């Protein structure tokens, strides 16, 4: 089943439900902070398992206790429901 890009209204509705997430460079973006590197790495490990199961991999950057995440769906040329689902998963971690 093809993945489609969310339109402006769908994207705004999704953002209204995603606490801490914002649009940055046409991607869903959030900066996660943890107590230490071990917690940040554990978060990334759990995220990587979800990503692999759903064949949907984030752009991310990690330094010590910080993980910056950017989500977009290349096949949809923008943000899709898959990105929103992944953002919800990450927020729940």
ABEGO torsion letter per residue (X at the ends): XBBBBBBAAAAAAAAAABBGBBBBGGBBBBBBBBABAAAAAAAAAAAAAAAAAAGBBBBBBBBEABBBBBBBBAAAGEBBAAAAAAAAAAAAX
